[in-house]
Amino acid sequence: MKSKVTIPSILNAKKEKRKISMLTAYDYLMAKILDEAEIDILLVGDSVGFVHMGLQSTIPVTMDQMVYHSSIVARATERALVITDMPFGSYTVSKEEAVKNAIRLVKDGGAHGVKLEGGKRVLDKIKAIIEAEIPVMGHLGLTPQSEHKFGGFKVQAKSEDAVERLISDAL
């Protein structure tokens, strides 16, 4: 098996323009299969609510559930980098709450980093999590946790103005 995937190795792959693979896993068997297939990053997504729990939304997924699924995926992996979604409400209240929950996903869930939805509106939380030495992956565009704001799952950035805002959020 190839060497362990790390944040520096991902950054190096990007710099060298090498392809990076990322797939979603929620359980031990799938994580084991994907790890052995040398997928670089395993995302433990809050989409577990749809796929494993039969929920109609990601919004009801809890921190406890994300820690549980993250810990299972982390136990199955030897090589892949594990990134775990921060569920709805776990990072929006305050920077302190965001850091506390990110630490929990790393410490109890075995994640190597966290993913959260939003750009500039959550920048202070992202900075605080990074200052706590936890890598953060952003998620822009179609953001399931914002389904009520947008009236469901709808294509984002259809207008040129919206595209500019999305690009600005990414920077």
DSSP file (Angstrom, degrees, kcal/mol; ACC not computed):
  #  RESIDUE AA STRUCTURE BP1 BP2  ACC     N-H-->O    O-->H-N    N-H-->O    O-->H-N    TCO  KAPPA ALPHA  PHI   PSI    X-CA   Y-CA   Z-CA
    1    1 A M              0   0    0      0, 0.0     3,-0.1     0, 0.0    35,-0.1   0.000 360.0 360.0 360.0 144.4    0.0    0.0    0.0
    2    2 A K        -     0   0    0      1,-0.1     3,-0.1     3,-0.0    36,-0.1  -0.127 360.0 -75.1 -67.6 169.9    1.2    3.5   -0.8
    3    3 A S        -     0   0    0      1,-0.1    -1,-0.1    76,-0.0    75,-0.0  -0.193  62.0 -77.0 -68.8 161.1    2.1    5.9    2.0
    4    4 A K        -     0   0    0      1,-0.1     2,-0.4    -3,-0.1    76,-0.2  -0.263  45.7-121.0 -58.8 136.3   -0.4    7.7    4.2
    5    5 A V        +     0   0    0     74,-3.1     2,-0.3    35,-0.1    -1,-0.1  -0.677  39.8 174.1 -81.3 132.3   -2.2   10.7    2.6
    6    6 A T     >  -     0   0    0     -2,-0.4     4,-2.1     1,-0.1     5,-0.2  -0.821  47.5-100.6-130.7 169.4   -1.6   13.9    4.5
    7    7 A I  H  > S+     0   0    0     -2,-0.3     4,-2.6     1,-0.2     5,-0.2   0.941 123.9  50.4 -58.3 -47.4   -2.5   17.6    4.0
    8    8 A P  H  > S+     0   0    0      0, 0.0     4,-2.4     0, 0.0    -1,-0.2   0.893 109.5  50.8 -59.4 -37.4    1.0   18.3    2.7
    9    9 A S  H  > S+     0   0    0      2,-0.2     4,-2.1     1,-0.2    -2,-0.2   0.857 110.6  49.3 -69.3 -32.1    0.8   15.3    0.3
   10   10 A I  H  X S+     0   0    0     -4,-2.1     4,-2.3     2,-0.2    -1,-0.2   0.925 112.1  48.0 -68.0 -45.1   -2.5   16.7   -1.1
   11   11 A L  H  X S+     0   0    0     -4,-2.6     4,-2.4     1,-0.2    -2,-0.2   0.887 112.1  50.2 -62.0 -38.9   -1.0   20.2   -1.5
   12   12 A N  H  X S+     0   0    0     -4,-2.4     4,-2.4    -5,-0.2    -1,-0.2   0.905 108.7  51.4 -66.2 -41.8    2.0   18.7   -3.2
   13   13 A A  H  <>S+     0   0    0     -4,-2.1     5,-3.1     2,-0.2     4,-0.2   0.905 111.0  48.9 -61.0 -41.5   -0.3   16.6   -5.6
   14   14 A K  H ><5S+     0   0    0     -4,-2.3     3,-1.3     3,-0.2    -2,-0.2   0.932 110.7  50.0 -62.9 -45.6   -2.1   19.8   -6.4
   15   15 A K  H 3<5S+     0   0    0     -4,-2.4    -2,-0.2     1,-0.3    -1,-0.2   0.883 113.8  45.3 -60.1 -39.4    1.1   21.7   -7.0
   16   16 A E  T 3<5S-     0   0    0     -4,-2.4    -1,-0.3    -5,-0.1    -2,-0.2   0.386 113.8-120.1 -86.4   3.8    2.3   18.9   -9.3
   17   17 A K  T < 5 +     0   0    0     -3,-1.3     2,-0.3    -4,-0.2    -3,-0.2   0.815  59.3 154.3  60.1  33.5   -1.1   18.8  -11.1
   18   18 A R      < -     0   0    0     -5,-3.1    -1,-0.2    -6,-0.2     2,-0.1  -0.676  50.2-101.0 -87.8 147.5   -1.6   15.2  -10.1
   19   19 A K        -     0   0    0     -2,-0.3     2,-0.4     1,-0.0    -1,-0.1  -0.394  31.9-155.3 -68.5 143.6   -5.2   13.9   -9.8
   20   20 A I        -     0   0    0     -2,-0.1     2,-0.4     2,-0.0    19,-0.1  -0.981   7.4-149.1-120.3 130.8   -6.6   13.6   -6.3
   21   21 A S        +     0   0    0     -2,-0.4    20,-2.1    17,-0.2     2,-0.3  -0.810  17.2 175.5-105.0 144.3   -9.5   11.2   -5.6
   22   22 A M  E     +a   41   0A   0     -2,-0.4     2,-0.3    18,-0.2    20,-0.2  -0.967   2.9 167.4-148.1 127.6  -12.2   11.7   -3.0
   23   23 A L  E     -a   42   0A   0     18,-1.9    20,-2.6    -2,-0.3     2,-0.4  -0.911  34.3-105.6-135.3 164.2  -15.3    9.5   -2.3
   24   24 A T  E     +a   43   0A   0     -2,-0.3     2,-0.3    18,-0.2    20,-0.2  -0.721  33.3 177.3 -95.0 139.5  -17.8    9.3    0.5
   25   25 A A        +     0   0    0     18,-2.2    20,-0.2    -2,-0.4    48,-0.1  -0.996  16.7 171.6-138.9 143.4  -17.9    6.6    3.1
   26   26 A Y        +     0   0    0     -2,-0.3     2,-0.3    18,-0.1    47,-0.2   0.509  65.9  40.4-122.8 -14.1  -20.2    6.1    6.1
   27   27 A D  S  > S-     0   0    0     45,-0.1     4,-2.2     1,-0.1     5,-0.2  -0.832  82.7-102.4-138.9 171.5  -19.3    2.6    7.3
   28   28 A Y  H  > S+     0   0    0     -2,-0.3     4,-2.7     2,-0.2     5,-0.2   0.917 113.6  49.6 -62.2 -49.3  -16.4    0.3    7.9
   29   29 A L  H  > S+     0   0    0      1,-0.2     4,-2.5     2,-0.2    -1,-0.2   0.937 114.2  43.5 -61.2 -49.6  -16.8   -2.0    4.9
   30   30 A M  H  > S+     0   0    0      1,-0.2     4,-2.7     2,-0.2     5,-0.2   0.915 114.8  50.3 -63.9 -41.9  -17.0    0.9    2.4
   31   31 A A  H  X S+     0   0    0     -4,-2.2     4,-2.5     2,-0.2    -1,-0.2   0.906 110.8  49.8 -62.2 -41.1  -14.2    2.8    4.0
   32   32 A K  H  X S+     0   0    0     -4,-2.7     4,-2.5     2,-0.2    -2,-0.2   0.927 112.3  47.2 -62.8 -46.2  -12.0   -0.4    3.9
   33   33 A I  H  X S+     0   0    0     -4,-2.5     4,-1.5     1,-0.2    -2,-0.2   0.934 115.1  45.4 -61.2 -47.5  -12.8   -1.0    0.2
   34   34 A L  H  <>S+     0   0    0     -4,-2.7     5,-2.3     2,-0.2    -2,-0.2   0.873 112.7  50.9 -66.6 -37.2  -12.1    2.6   -0.7
   35   35 A D  H ><5S+     0   0    0     -4,-2.5     3,-1.6    -5,-0.2    -1,-0.2   0.923 110.6  48.2 -65.3 -44.4   -8.9    2.7    1.3
   36   36 A E  H 3<5S+     0   0    0     -4,-2.5    -1,-0.2     1,-0.3    -2,-0.2   0.783 106.1  58.1 -67.6 -25.8   -7.6   -0.4   -0.3
   37   37 A A  T 3<5S-     0   0    0     -4,-1.5    -1,-0.3    -5,-0.2    -2,-0.2   0.404 118.0-117.7 -80.8   2.8   -8.5    1.1   -3.7
   38   38 A E  T < 5 +     0   0    0     -3,-1.6     2,-0.3     1,-0.2    -3,-0.2   0.834  48.2 172.7  62.1  38.3   -6.1    3.9   -2.7
   39   39 A I      < -     0   0    0     -5,-2.3    -1,-0.2     1,-0.1   -17,-0.1  -0.626  27.9-142.2 -69.1 133.6   -8.7    6.7   -2.8
   40   40 A D  S    S+     0   0    0     -2,-0.3    41,-2.8     1,-0.2     2,-0.4   0.918  76.2  26.1 -70.4 -45.4   -6.9    9.7   -1.4
   41   41 A I  E     -ab  22  81A   0    -20,-2.1   -18,-1.9    39,-0.2     2,-0.6  -0.973  61.7-159.3-126.9 131.9   -9.6   11.3    0.7
   42   42 A L  E     -ab  23  82A   0     39,-3.1    41,-2.6    -2,-0.4     2,-0.6  -0.952  13.2-154.4-107.9 123.4  -12.6    9.7    2.4
   43   43 A L  E     -ab  24  83A   0    -20,-2.6   -18,-2.2    -2,-0.6     2,-1.1  -0.857   7.1-155.7 -97.3 124.4  -15.4   12.2    3.2
   44   44 A V  E     - b   0  84A   0     39,-2.9    41,-2.7    -2,-0.6     2,-0.2  -0.840  31.7-163.1 -94.3  96.8  -17.7   11.2    6.0
   45   45 A G    >   -     0   0    0     -2,-1.1     3,-1.7   -20,-0.2     4,-0.1  -0.476  35.3-128.6 -89.5 151.4  -20.6   13.3    4.8
   46   46 A D  T >  S+     0   0    0      1,-0.3     3,-2.0    -2,-0.2     4,-0.2   0.566  99.5  89.7 -69.5  -5.8  -23.7   14.5    6.6
   47   47 A S  T >>  +     0   0    0      1,-0.3     4,-2.4     2,-0.2     3,-1.0   0.564  58.8  91.7 -64.1  -7.3  -25.4   13.0    3.6
   48   48 A V  H <>>S+     0   0    0     -3,-1.7     4,-2.3     1,-0.3     5,-1.4   0.802  74.8  67.1 -53.6 -28.2  -25.4    9.9    5.8
   49   49 A G  H <45S+     0   0    0     -3,-2.0     6,-3.2     3,-0.2    -1,-0.3   0.892 108.2  35.1 -60.3 -40.7  -28.8   11.2    6.8
   50   50 A F  H <>5S+     0   0    0     -3,-1.0     4,-0.7    -4,-0.2    -2,-0.2   0.949 125.1  39.7 -73.4 -52.6  -30.1   10.5    3.3
   51   51 A V  H  <5S+     0   0    0     -4,-2.4    -3,-0.2     1,-0.2    -2,-0.2   0.874 131.8  15.9 -74.4 -43.1  -28.2    7.3    2.6
   52   52 A H  T  <5S+     0   0    0     -4,-2.3    -3,-0.2    -5,-0.2    -1,-0.2   0.683 129.7  41.0-107.1 -22.1  -28.2    5.4    5.9
   53   53 A M  T  4<S-     0   0    0     -5,-1.4    -3,-0.2    -4,-0.2    -4,-0.1   0.566  93.3-126.5-107.6 -10.3  -30.9    7.0    8.0
   54   54 A G     <  +     0   0    0     -4,-0.7    -4,-0.2    -6,-0.3    -3,-0.1   0.731  53.8 154.8  71.8  21.4  -33.7    7.6    5.5
   55   55 A L        -     0   0    0     -6,-3.2    -1,-0.2    -7,-0.2    -2,-0.1  -0.410  48.5-136.1 -78.5 159.0  -34.0   11.3    6.3
   56   56 A Q  S    S+     0   0    0     -2,-0.1     2,-0.3     1,-0.0    -1,-0.1   0.434  85.8  22.1 -91.1  -1.3  -35.3   13.8    3.8
   57   57 A S        -     0   0    0     -8,-0.1     4,-0.1     1,-0.1    -2,-0.1  -0.970  69.2-124.2-157.2 161.8  -32.6   16.3    4.6
   58   58 A T  S >  S+     0   0    0     -2,-0.3     3,-1.5    86,-0.2    30,-0.4   0.620  93.1  88.3 -84.2 -14.4  -29.1   16.6    6.1
   59   59 A I  T 3  S+     0   0    0      1,-0.3    -1,-0.2    85,-0.2    86,-0.0   0.842  81.9  52.4 -58.4 -40.5  -30.3   19.1    8.7
   60   60 A P  T 3  S+     0   0    0      0, 0.0    -1,-0.3     0, 0.0    -2,-0.1   0.644  80.2 115.1 -73.1 -10.6  -31.4   16.6   11.4
   61   61 A V    <   -     0   0    0     -3,-1.5     2,-0.2   -15,-0.1    27,-0.1  -0.369  57.6-147.3 -63.2 133.6  -28.0   14.9   11.4
   62   62 A T     >  -     0   0    0      1,-0.1     4,-2.1    25,-0.1     5,-0.1  -0.508  23.8-113.2-102.3 166.3  -26.3   15.4   14.8
   63   63 A M  H  > S+     0   0    0      2,-0.2     4,-3.0     1,-0.2     5,-0.3   0.913 118.0  56.2 -60.1 -44.2  -22.8   15.8   16.0
   64   64 A D  H  > S+     0   0    0      1,-0.2     4,-2.3     2,-0.2    -1,-0.2   0.908 108.3  47.5 -56.6 -42.4  -23.1   12.5   17.8
   65   65 A Q  H  > S+     0   0    0      2,-0.2     4,-2.5     1,-0.2     5,-0.2   0.897 112.4  48.5 -67.0 -40.0  -24.0   10.8   14.6
   66   66 A M  H  X S+     0   0    0     -4,-2.1     4,-2.6     2,-0.2     5,-0.2   0.900 111.5  49.6 -67.7 -40.0  -21.2   12.4   12.7
   67   67 A V  H  X S+     0   0    0     -4,-3.0     4,-2.5     2,-0.2    -2,-0.2   0.926 111.7  50.5 -61.7 -44.3  -18.7   11.4   15.4
   68   68 A Y  H  X S+     0   0    0     -4,-2.3     4,-1.6    -5,-0.3    -2,-0.2   0.954 115.1  40.2 -58.7 -54.0  -20.0    7.8   15.3
   69   69 A H  H  X S+     0   0    0     -4,-2.5     4,-2.3     1,-0.2    -1,-0.2   0.881 114.8  53.2 -67.3 -37.6  -19.7    7.4   11.5
   70   70 A S  H  X S+     0   0    0     -4,-2.6     4,-2.9    -5,-0.2    -1,-0.2   0.909 107.3  51.5 -62.4 -42.4  -16.4    9.3   11.4
   71   71 A S  H  X S+     0   0    0     -4,-2.5     4,-1.9    -5,-0.2    -1,-0.2   0.868 109.7  50.1 -65.0 -35.6  -14.9    7.0   14.0
   72   72 A I  H  X S+     0   0    0     -4,-1.6     4,-1.2     2,-0.2    -2,-0.2   0.945 113.5  44.6 -66.0 -48.2  -16.0    3.9   12.1
   73   73 A V  H  X S+     0   0    0     -4,-2.3     4,-0.9     1,-0.2     3,-0.5   0.915 112.1  52.8 -62.7 -43.5  -14.5    5.2    8.8
   74   74 A A  H >< S+     0   0    0     -4,-2.9     3,-0.7    35,-0.4    -1,-0.2   0.880 106.1  53.6 -61.5 -38.7  -11.3    6.3   10.6
   75   75 A R  H 3< S+     0   0    0     -4,-1.9    -1,-0.2     1,-0.2    -2,-0.2   0.806 108.3  51.5 -65.0 -28.4  -10.8    2.8   12.1
   76   76 A A  H 3< S+     0   0    0     -4,-1.2     2,-0.4    -3,-0.5    -1,-0.2   0.651  96.5  84.6 -83.3 -15.7  -11.1    1.3    8.6
   77   77 A T    <<  +     0   0    0     -4,-0.9   -45,-0.1    -3,-0.7     5,-0.1  -0.701  33.4 162.4-100.8 140.5   -8.5    3.4    7.0
   78   78 A E  S    S+     0   0    0     -2,-0.4    -1,-0.1   -46,-0.1   -74,-0.1   0.606  87.3  17.2-113.5 -29.9   -4.7    3.0    6.9
   79   79 A R  S    S+     0   0    0    -75,-0.1   -74,-3.1   -40,-0.1    -2,-0.1   0.798  98.9  90.3-113.0 -45.6   -3.9    5.3    4.0
   80   80 A A  S    S-     0   0    0    -76,-0.2     2,-0.4   -49,-0.1   -39,-0.2  -0.141  72.1-119.2 -66.7 151.1   -6.7    7.7    3.2
   81   81 A L  E     -b   41   0A   0    -41,-2.8   -39,-3.1   -75,-0.1     2,-0.6  -0.764  29.3-142.5 -82.3 130.8   -7.2   11.2    4.7
   82   82 A V  E     -b   42   0A   0     -2,-0.4    30,-3.4   -41,-0.2    31,-1.0  -0.884  19.6-177.8-104.5 120.4  -10.5   11.3    6.5
   83   83 A I  E     -bc  43 113A   0    -41,-2.6   -39,-2.9    -2,-0.6     2,-0.4  -0.966  10.2-158.6-115.6 130.7  -12.5   14.5    6.3
   84   84 A T  E     -bc  44 114A   0     29,-2.1    31,-2.1    -2,-0.4   -39,-0.2  -0.926  16.6-119.6-118.6 134.1  -15.8   14.8    8.2
   85   85 A D  E     - c   0 115A   0    -41,-2.7    31,-0.2    -2,-0.4   -15,-0.1  -0.386  18.8-133.2 -63.8 138.7  -18.7   17.1    7.6
   86   86 A M        -     0   0    0     29,-2.7    31,-0.3    -2,-0.1     3,-0.1  -0.875  34.5-127.5 -88.8 119.8  -19.7   19.5   10.4
   87   87 A P    >   -     0   0    0      0, 0.0     3,-2.3     0, 0.0     4,-0.3  -0.144  37.2 -66.4 -70.9 165.8  -23.4   19.1   10.6
   88   88 A F  T 3  S+     0   0    0    -30,-0.4   -25,-0.1     1,-0.3    58,-0.0  -0.186 121.5  12.5 -49.5 130.9  -26.0   21.9   10.5
   89   89 A G  T 3  S+     0   0    0     -3,-0.1     4,-0.4     1,-0.1    -1,-0.3   0.346  97.0 104.1  84.4  -6.2  -25.8   24.1   13.5
   90   90 A S  S <  S+     0   0    0     -3,-2.3    11,-0.3     1,-0.2    12,-0.1   0.585  95.1  18.2 -86.5  -8.4  -22.4   22.8   14.7
   91   91 A Y  S    S+     0   0    0     -4,-0.3     7,-0.2    -5,-0.1    -1,-0.2   0.389 107.7  75.8-138.4   0.6  -20.4   25.8   13.6
   92   92 A T  S    S+     0   0    0      1,-0.1    -2,-0.1     5,-0.1     3,-0.1   0.723  82.3  65.4 -92.1 -21.3  -22.8   28.7   13.0
   93   93 A V  S    S-     0   0    0     -4,-0.4     2,-0.3     1,-0.2    -1,-0.1   0.937 115.8 -27.1 -69.6 -47.9  -23.5   29.8   16.6
   94   94 A S     >  -     0   0    0      1,-0.1     4,-2.2    -4,-0.1    -1,-0.2  -0.984  54.3-106.7-161.3 163.8  -20.0   31.0   17.5
   95   95 A K  H  > S+     0   0    0     -2,-0.3     4,-2.6     2,-0.2     5,-0.2   0.897 120.0  53.5 -62.0 -40.2  -16.3   30.5   16.8
   96   96 A E  H  > S+     0   0    0      1,-0.2     4,-2.7     2,-0.2    -1,-0.2   0.914 109.4  46.9 -63.2 -43.4  -15.9   28.8   20.1
   97   97 A E  H  > S+     0   0    0      2,-0.2     4,-2.4     1,-0.2     5,-0.2   0.897 111.7  52.0 -64.7 -40.6  -18.7   26.3   19.3
   98   98 A A  H  X S+     0   0    0     -4,-2.2     4,-2.3    -7,-0.2    -2,-0.2   0.930 112.8  44.1 -61.3 -46.4  -17.2   25.7   15.9
   99   99 A V  H  X S+     0   0    0     -4,-2.6     4,-2.8     2,-0.2     5,-0.2   0.925 112.2  52.7 -65.4 -45.1  -13.8   24.9   17.3
  100  100 A K  H  X S+     0   0    0     -4,-2.7     4,-1.8     1,-0.2    -2,-0.2   0.916 113.7  43.0 -56.9 -45.1  -15.2   22.8   20.1
  101  101 A N  H  X S+     0   0    0     -4,-2.4     4,-2.0   -11,-0.3    -1,-0.2   0.865 112.5  52.1 -72.8 -36.2  -17.2   20.7   17.6
  102  102 A A  H  X S+     0   0    0     -4,-2.3     4,-1.8    -5,-0.2    -2,-0.2   0.919 109.5  50.6 -64.1 -42.4  -14.3   20.4   15.1
  103  103 A I  H  X S+     0   0    0     -4,-2.8     4,-3.7     1,-0.2     5,-0.3   0.908 108.4  53.0 -60.0 -42.0  -12.0   19.2   17.9
  104  104 A R  H  X>S+     0   0    0     -4,-1.8     4,-2.3    -5,-0.2     5,-1.3   0.899 107.0  51.2 -61.8 -41.1  -14.6   16.6   18.8
  105  105 A L  H  <5S+     0   0    0     -4,-2.0     6,-2.1     3,-0.2    -1,-0.2   0.864 118.0  39.3 -65.3 -34.6  -14.7   15.3   15.2
  106  106 A V  H  X5S+     0   0    0     -4,-1.8     4,-1.0     4,-0.2    -2,-0.2   0.940 123.5  38.2 -77.0 -50.4  -10.9   15.0   15.3
  107  107 A K  H  <5S+     0   0    0     -4,-3.7    -3,-0.2    -5,-0.2    -2,-0.2   0.946 134.3  19.4 -69.8 -51.1  -10.5   13.7   18.8
  108  108 A D  T  <5S+     0   0    0     -4,-2.3    -3,-0.2    -5,-0.3    -1,-0.1   0.752 130.6  44.8 -93.0 -27.3  -13.5   11.4   19.1
  109  109 A G  T  4<S-     0   0    0     -5,-1.3   -35,-0.4   -39,-0.1    -3,-0.2   0.558  97.4-129.2 -96.5  -8.9  -14.2   10.8   15.4
  110  110 A G     <  +     0   0    0     -4,-1.0    -4,-0.2    -6,-0.2   -28,-0.2   0.620  51.0 157.0  73.3  11.8  -10.7   10.3   14.2
  111  111 A A        -     0   0    0     -6,-2.1    -1,-0.2     1,-0.1   -28,-0.2  -0.343  40.8-152.1 -69.2 151.5  -11.1   12.8   11.4
  112  112 A H  S    S-     0   0    0    -30,-3.4     2,-0.3     1,-0.3   -29,-0.2   0.518  79.3 -11.5 -96.3 -10.1   -7.9   14.4    9.9
  113  113 A G  E    S-c   83   0A   0    -31,-1.0   -29,-2.1    21,-0.1     2,-0.3  -0.962  70.1-114.8-173.7 173.4   -9.9   17.6    9.0
  114  114 A V  E     -cd  84 136A   0     21,-2.4    23,-3.0    -2,-0.3     2,-0.4  -0.866  11.8-146.2-125.5 157.8  -13.4   18.9    8.8
  115  115 A K  E     +cd  85 137A   0    -31,-2.1   -29,-2.7    -2,-0.3     2,-0.3  -0.974  20.6 175.3-121.8 137.5  -15.7   20.2    6.0
  116  116 A L  E     - d   0 138A   0     21,-2.0    23,-1.1    -2,-0.4     2,-0.3  -0.981  28.3-113.1-141.5 157.2  -18.2   22.9    6.4
  117  117 A E  E     + d   0 139A   0     -2,-0.3    23,-0.2   -31,-0.3     2,-0.1  -0.665  69.5  42.6 -91.0 138.4  -20.6   24.8    4.1
  118  118 A G        -     0   0    0     21,-2.5    21,-0.4    -2,-0.3    -2,-0.1  -0.202  53.7-137.4 115.2 157.9  -20.2   28.5    3.3
  119  119 A G  S >  S+     0   0    0     19,-0.1     3,-1.6    -2,-0.1     4,-0.2   0.432  81.7   1.7-113.5-109.3  -17.6   31.0    2.4
  120  120 A K  G >  S+     0   0    0      1,-0.3     3,-1.3     2,-0.2     4,-0.4   0.812 122.1  65.5 -58.7 -33.4  -17.3   34.6    3.7
  121  121 A R  G 3  S+     0   0    0      1,-0.3    -1,-0.3     2,-0.1     3,-0.1   0.744 114.8  30.6 -65.2 -21.0  -20.3   34.3    6.0
  122  122 A V  G X> S+     0   0    0     -3,-1.6     4,-2.4     1,-0.1     3,-0.5   0.165  84.8 114.6-119.0  16.7  -18.4   31.6    8.1
  123  123 A L  H <> S+     0   0    0     -3,-1.3     4,-2.7     1,-0.3     5,-0.2   0.864  74.6  55.2 -57.9 -39.2  -14.8   32.9    7.5
  124  124 A D  H 3> S+     0   0    0     -4,-0.4     4,-1.8     1,-0.2    -1,-0.3   0.875 110.2  46.7 -63.2 -35.7  -14.4   33.8   11.2
  125  125 A K  H <> S+     0   0    0     -3,-0.5     4,-2.5     2,-0.2    -2,-0.2   0.903 111.1  51.5 -71.0 -41.5  -15.3   30.2   12.2
  126  126 A I  H  X S+     0   0    0     -4,-2.4     4,-2.5     1,-0.2    -2,-0.2   0.937 110.9  48.1 -59.7 -47.4  -13.0   28.7    9.5
  127  127 A K  H  X S+     0   0    0     -4,-2.7     4,-2.5     1,-0.2    -1,-0.2   0.904 111.4  50.6 -60.2 -42.3  -10.0   30.9   10.7
  128  128 A A  H  X S+     0   0    0     -4,-1.8     4,-1.1    -5,-0.2    -1,-0.2   0.901 111.1  48.0 -64.5 -40.8  -10.7   29.8   14.4
  129  129 A I  H  <>S+     0   0    0     -4,-2.5     5,-1.7     2,-0.2     3,-0.4   0.917 112.5  48.7 -66.0 -42.6  -10.8   26.1   13.4
  130  130 A I  H ><5S+     0   0    0     -4,-2.5     3,-2.1     1,-0.2    -2,-0.2   0.890 106.9  55.9 -63.9 -39.0   -7.5   26.5   11.5
  131  131 A E  H 3<5S+     0   0    0     -4,-2.5    -1,-0.2     1,-0.3    -2,-0.2   0.773 100.5  59.2 -63.4 -24.8   -6.0   28.3   14.4
  132  132 A A  T 3<5S-     0   0    0     -4,-1.1    -1,-0.3    -3,-0.4    -2,-0.2   0.307 124.8-110.0 -83.7   9.1   -6.9   25.2   16.5
  133  133 A E  T < 5S+     0   0    0     -3,-2.1    -3,-0.2     1,-0.2    -2,-0.2   0.801  76.7 132.4  68.2  33.6   -4.7   23.4   14.0
  134  134 A I      < -     0   0    0     -5,-1.7    -1,-0.2   -21,-0.0    -2,-0.2  -0.971  57.0-124.9-114.9 121.8   -7.5   21.5   12.3
  135  135 A P        -     0   0    0      0, 0.0   -21,-2.4     0, 0.0     2,-0.4  -0.345  25.5-151.9 -63.6 145.2   -7.6   21.5    8.5
  136  136 A V  E     -d  114   0A   0    -23,-0.2     2,-0.5   -53,-0.0   -21,-0.2  -0.973  10.3-161.2-124.8 133.5  -10.8   22.8    6.9
  137  137 A M  E     -d  115   0A   0    -23,-3.0   -21,-2.0    -2,-0.4     2,-0.2  -0.960  20.5-141.8-108.9 128.2  -12.3   21.9    3.5
  138  138 A G  E     -d  116   0A   0     -2,-0.5     2,-0.4   -23,-0.2   -21,-0.2  -0.501   7.9-156.2 -88.4 159.6  -14.9   24.4    2.3
  139  139 A H  E     +d  117   0A   0    -23,-1.1   -21,-2.5   -21,-0.4     2,-0.2  -0.951  20.0 169.5-138.2 114.0  -18.1   23.6    0.4
  140  140 A L        +     0   0    0     -2,-0.4     2,-0.5   -23,-0.2    26,-0.0  -0.698  44.4  29.1-118.3 170.6  -19.6   26.3   -1.8
  141  141 A G  S    S+     0   0    0     -2,-0.2     2,-1.0     2,-0.1    16,-0.1  -0.704 113.9  31.0  88.1-124.8  -22.4   26.3   -4.4
  142  142 A L  S    S-     0   0    0     -2,-0.5    13,-0.1    14,-0.1    11,-0.1  -0.606  75.2-178.7 -73.3 104.0  -25.2   23.8   -3.8
  143  143 A T    >   -     0   0    0     -2,-1.0     3,-2.5     1,-0.1    -2,-0.1  -0.892  18.9-159.5-112.8 104.1  -25.1   23.6    0.0
  144  144 A P  G >  S+     0   0    0      0, 0.0     3,-1.6     0, 0.0   -86,-0.2   0.779  89.7  63.6 -55.1 -30.9  -27.7   21.1    1.4
  145  145 A Q  G 3  S+     0   0    0      1,-0.3     3,-0.3     2,-0.1     4,-0.1   0.665 101.6  53.5 -69.4 -12.7  -27.7   22.7    4.8
  146  146 A S  G <> S+     0   0    0     -3,-2.5     4,-2.0     1,-0.2     3,-0.3   0.138  71.2 118.4-102.7  18.3  -29.1   25.9    3.2
  147  147 A E  H <>>S+     0   0    0     -3,-1.6     5,-3.4     1,-0.2     4,-0.9   0.842  74.6  50.7 -58.0 -35.7  -32.0   24.1    1.5
  148  148 A H  H  45S+     0   0    0     -3,-0.3    -1,-0.2     3,-0.2     3,-0.2   0.886 109.0  51.7 -69.7 -37.2  -34.6   26.1    3.4
  149  149 A K  H  45S+     0   0    0     -3,-0.3    -2,-0.2     1,-0.2    -1,-0.2   0.892 119.0  36.0 -63.1 -40.2  -32.9   29.4    2.5
  150  150 A F  H  <5S-     0   0    0     -4,-2.0    -1,-0.2     2,-0.1    -2,-0.2   0.459 113.5-112.2 -95.6  -2.1  -32.9   28.4   -1.2
  151  151 A G  T  <5S-     0   0    0     -4,-0.9     2,-0.2    -5,-0.2    -3,-0.2   0.860  78.4 -36.1  74.9  35.2  -36.3   26.6   -1.3
  152  152 A G  S   <S-     0   0    0     -5,-3.4     2,-0.8    -6,-0.2    -2,-0.1  -0.673 105.1 -28.1 114.3-169.9  -34.8   23.2   -1.9
  153  153 A F  S    S+     0   0    0     -2,-0.2     2,-0.4   -11,-0.1   -11,-0.1  -0.754  73.6 161.3 -87.4 109.9  -31.8   21.9   -3.9
  154  154 A K        -     0   0    0     -2,-0.8    -2,-0.1     0, 0.0     2,-0.0  -0.963  46.8 -95.9-132.6 146.9  -31.3   24.3   -6.7
  155  155 A V        -     0   0    0     -2,-0.4     3,-0.2   -13,-0.1     2,-0.2  -0.368  46.3-146.7 -57.9 134.5  -28.5   25.0   -9.1
  156  156 A Q        +     0   0    0      1,-0.2   -14,-0.1     2,-0.1    -1,-0.1  -0.650  65.8  29.9-104.6 161.5  -26.5   27.9   -7.8
  157  157 A A        +     0   0    0     -2,-0.2    -1,-0.2   -16,-0.1     6,-0.1   0.920  62.7 149.9  59.7  51.5  -24.6   30.7   -9.5
  158  158 A K        +     0   0    0     -3,-0.2     2,-0.2     4,-0.0    -2,-0.1   0.834  57.5  61.3 -79.3 -34.2  -26.8   30.9  -12.7
  159  159 A S  S  > S-     0   0    0      1,-0.1     4,-2.2     4,-0.0     5,-0.2  -0.530  90.4-117.0 -92.1 161.0  -26.2   34.6  -13.3
  160  160 A E  H  > S+     0   0    0      1,-0.2     4,-2.2     2,-0.2     5,-0.1   0.882 117.2  53.3 -62.1 -38.3  -22.8   36.2  -13.9
  161  161 A D  H  > S+     0   0    0      1,-0.2     4,-2.0     2,-0.2    -1,-0.2   0.913 109.4  48.0 -61.8 -44.3  -23.2   38.2  -10.7
  162  162 A A  H  > S+     0   0    0      2,-0.2     4,-2.2     1,-0.2    -2,-0.2   0.858 109.2  53.7 -66.7 -35.7  -23.9   35.1   -8.7
  163  163 A V  H  X S+     0   0    0     -4,-2.2     4,-2.6     2,-0.2    -1,-0.2   0.923 107.9  50.4 -63.1 -44.3  -20.8   33.4  -10.3
  164  164 A E  H  X S+     0   0    0     -4,-2.2     4,-2.4     1,-0.2    -2,-0.2   0.901 110.3  49.6 -60.7 -42.2  -18.7   36.3   -9.3
  165  165 A R  H  X S+     0   0    0     -4,-2.0     4,-2.4     2,-0.2    -1,-0.2   0.904 111.0  49.8 -63.7 -41.1  -20.0   36.1   -5.7
  166  166 A L  H  X S+     0   0    0     -4,-2.2     4,-1.7     2,-0.2    -2,-0.2   0.918 111.9  47.2 -64.6 -44.1  -19.2   32.3   -5.7
  167  167 A I  H  X S+     0   0    0     -4,-2.6     4,-1.2     1,-0.2    -2,-0.2   0.905 111.7  51.2 -63.7 -41.5  -15.7   32.9   -6.9
  168  168 A S  H  < S+     0   0    0     -4,-2.4     3,-0.4     1,-0.2    -2,-0.2   0.893 108.0  52.7 -62.0 -40.6  -15.2   35.6   -4.4
  169  169 A D  H  < S+     0   0    0     -4,-2.4    -1,-0.2     1,-0.2    -2,-0.2   0.863 105.9  54.8 -61.5 -36.4  -16.4   33.3   -1.6
  170  170 A A  H  <        0   0    0     -4,-1.7    -1,-0.2     1,-0.3    -2,-0.2   0.773 360.0 360.0 -70.4 -25.9  -13.9   30.7   -2.8
  171  171 A L     <        0   0    0     -4,-1.2    -1,-0.3    -3,-0.4    -2,-0.2   0.455 360.0 360.0 -88.1 360.0  -11.0   33.1   -2.4
